[in-house]
Amino acid sequence: MSAQVSFRAHQREDVSALDKFNVHRCPTWFEDIEFERGLIIGRKTAGWSTCRVVGHVDRSECAVRNCWEQWTREGTHARKTGSGATRKTTRKEDRRIVRQALVDPTVTRSTIRADEGVAIVPQTISRHLAEANLKSKRPFRALPLTPEHRQLHLQRCQARSMRNVTDWQKVVFRDESRFVWGTDDNRVRVWRRPGERYNSPHTVLCHTARTAGVMVWGGHKL
């Protein structure tokens, strides 16, 4: 009896020491989970209530209860081999999902799921693409300028490059004002990796005024 009391007192001292220690997350997900499961077992053994343990670890009440029940039933807190959700796709299907996003960056998750023919949720597709460092981003918007447009714009700038102060005093500068008669829902997104924003496949050509409207750049004094 005295040995058991001594053992419990020793455990309480260990838990108190852990409370004083600033717990940082481990660098890997697995080590982090194992460490927290150890904390749960130690604090429950010390007589803590489930609600109190939940307040000190980043886990739900159900997870804390399951961890403690496994410890009392099996004497271990280690996760069983193969526990967790099973993969719904094969490695070959995962590579096909990534290939679709690379070939057509604007492809939607619904289209990918229909092409795969596998009952998977959109979040699963996003996770597979994230593993390939592909994230859903808004495309870069560029003006649909032809070579003729660029040449005319260059000539216009060159013609005004020699203006003096007197010439510029005739110009009224103001903020750009856009009067649009419609809206652009801007729902098109692309799958791309970091640093690929300005690549041609991730660029959407559009006019300055995204829909029918008027852009006021400035005015001239009369």
C-alpha positions in Angstrom: 0.0 0.0 0.0 2.8 2.4 0.9 4.6 1.6 -2.3 1.5 2.5 -4.3 1.1 5.8 -2.5 4.7 6.6 -3.1 4.3 5.8 -6.8 1.3 8.1 -7.2 3.1 10.9 -5.3 6.1 10.5 -7.7 3.7 10.7 -10.7 2.1 13.9 -9.3 5.6 15.4 -9.0 6.3 14.5 -12.6 3.0 16.1 -13.8 3.8 19.3 -11.7 7.2 19.5 -13.4 5.5 19.2 -16.8 3.1 22.0 -15.9 6.1 24.3 -15.2 7.7 23.3 -18.5 6.6 25.4 -21.5 5.4 22.7 -24.0 6.4 23.4 -27.6 5.2 21.4 -30.5 7.7 18.8 -31.7 9.1 19.2 -35.2 7.2 16.2 -36.6 3.5 15.4 -36.4 4.1 11.8 -35.1 6.3 12.9 -32.2 3.9 15.7 -31.3 1.0 13.2 -31.1 2.9 10.7 -29.0 4.1 13.4 -26.6 0.5 14.7 -26.1 -0.8 11.2 -25.5 1.9 10.7 -22.9 0.7 13.9 -21.2 -2.9 12.7 -21.2 -1.9 9.4 -19.5 0.3 11.1 -16.9 -2.3 13.7 -15.9 -5.2 11.2 -15.9 -3.1 8.9 -13.7 -2.5 11.8 -11.4 -6.2 12.1 -10.9 -7.0 14.9 -13.3 -10.6 15.1 -14.7 -11.1 14.7 -18.4 -12.2 18.3 -18.8 -9.1 19.6 -17.0 -6.9 17.5 -19.3 -8.7 18.9 -22.4 -7.9 22.4 -21.2 -4.1 21.6 -21.1 -3.7 19.6 -24.4 -4.7 20.5 -27.9 -7.1 17.5 -28.2 -10.9 17.0 -28.0 -12.7 15.5 -25.0 -13.4 12.4 -27.1 -9.7 12.0 -28.0 -8.7 12.3 -24.4 -11.3 9.7 -23.3 -10.3 7.2 -26.0 -6.6 7.6 -25.1 -7.3 6.9 -21.5 -9.6 4.0 -22.2 -6.9 2.4 -24.4 -4.4 2.8 -21.6 -6.6 1.2 -19.0 -7.6 -1.6 -21.3 -4.3 -2.4 -23.1 -1.7 -0.8 -20.9 -0.3 1.3 -23.9 -1.0 4.6 -25.5 0.7 3.9 -28.8 -1.4 4.1 -31.9 -2.1 0.8 -33.6 -0.5 0.0 -36.9 -2.8 1.0 -39.7 -5.1 3.1 -37.6 -6.7 6.2 -39.1 -8.6 6.7 -42.3 -7.7 4.5 -45.3 -6.6 6.0 -48.5 -9.3 6.3 -51.1 -6.9 6.6 -54.1 -3.9 4.7 -55.3 -0.5 6.2 -55.9 -1.2 6.1 -59.6 -4.4 8.0 -59.2 -2.6 10.5 -57.0 -0.1 11.1 -59.8 -3.0 11.5 -62.3 -4.6 14.1 -60.1 -1.4 16.1 -60.0 -0.9 15.7 -63.8 -4.4 17.1 -64.5 -3.6 20.3 -62.4 -0.3 20.7 -64.2 -1.8 20.3 -67.7 -4.8 22.6 -67.0 -4.1 24.9 -64.0 -7.7 26.1 -64.1 -9.3 22.7 -63.7 -11.7 22.4 -60.8 -11.8 19.8 -58.1 -15.3 18.6 -59.4 -13.8 18.0 -62.8 -10.9 16.0 -61.4 -13.2 13.9 -59.2 -15.4 13.2 -62.3 -12.4 12.2 -64.4 -11.0 9.9 -61.7 -14.3 8.1 -61.1 -13.4 7.6 -57.4 -15.7 8.6 -54.5 -13.5 11.2 -52.9 -14.3 14.6 -51.3 -12.8 17.8 -52.7 -10.6 18.2 -49.6 -8.8 15.0 -50.5 -8.0 16.3 -53.9 -6.7 19.6 -52.4 -4.5 17.6 -50.0 -3.0 15.5 -52.8 -2.2 18.6 -54.8 -0.8 20.3 -51.7 1.6 17.3 -51.3 2.9 18.2 -54.8 3.2 21.9 -53.6 0.3 23.0 -55.8 -2.0 25.5 -54.1 -5.2 27.2 -55.4 -4.5 30.8 -56.2 -6.1 33.6 -58.1 -4.6 34.0 -61.6 -2.4 36.9 -62.5 -4.4 39.5 -64.6 -2.7 41.0 -67.6 -3.9 43.3 -70.4 -4.5 41.5 -73.7 -2.0 43.7 -75.6 -1.1 42.9 -79.2 2.3 43.9 -80.6 0.5 46.9 -82.3 -0.8 48.0 -79.0 2.6 47.9 -77.4 4.1 49.9 -80.3 1.5 52.6 -80.1 1.9 52.8 -76.4 5.6 53.2 -76.8 5.2 55.9 -79.4 2.8 57.8 -77.2 5.2 57.8 -74.2 8.1 58.8 -76.4 6.1 61.7 -77.8 5.5 63.0 -74.3 8.9 62.3 -72.9 10.2 65.8 -73.8 7.4 67.8 -72.3 8.4 70.6 -70.0 6.8 72.1 -66.9 4.6 74.4 -68.9 3.2 71.5 -70.8 2.5 69.4 -67.7 0.7 72.4 -66.1 -2.1 71.9 -68.6 -2.8 68.4 -67.3 -5.0 67.7 -64.3 -3.8 64.6 -62.4 -6.2 62.7 -60.3 -6.8 59.2 -58.9 -8.0 56.6 -61.4 -11.8 56.4 -61.4 -13.5 53.4 -62.9 -17.2 53.4 -63.9 -18.2 49.8 -64.5 -21.6 48.7 -65.8 -21.2 45.1 -64.7 -19.3 43.0 -62.2 -16.6 40.4 -62.5 -17.1 37.5 -60.1 -13.4 36.7 -60.3 -14.1 33.0 -59.6 -11.4 31.5 -61.8 -8.6 30.0 -59.9 -5.4 28.2 -60.9 -3.3 25.5 -59.4 0.3 26.6 -59.2 3.5 26.3 -57.2 5.2 29.2 -55.4 7.1 31.5 -57.8 4.9 30.6 -60.8 2.5 33.5 -60.6 3.6 35.2 -63.8 3.8 32.1 -66.0 1.6 32.1 -69.0 -0.6 29.2 -68.0 -1.4 31.0 -64.8 -2.3 34.3 -66.4 -5.8 35.5 -67.4 -5.9 38.2 -70.1 -8.5 40.9 -69.3 -9.0 44.5 -70.1 -8.3 47.2 -67.5 -12.1 47.6 -67.0 -13.0 44.0 -66.3 -16.5 44.6 -67.7 -18.1 47.2 -69.9 -17.3 50.6 -68.4 -15.1 53.7 -68.6 -11.7 54.3 -67.0 -10.9 58.0 -66.3 -7.1 58.5 -66.1 -7.0 62.3 -66.1 -8.2 65.5 -67.8 -6.8 68.5 -69.6 -7.5 72.1 -68.8 -9.2 74.1 -71.5 
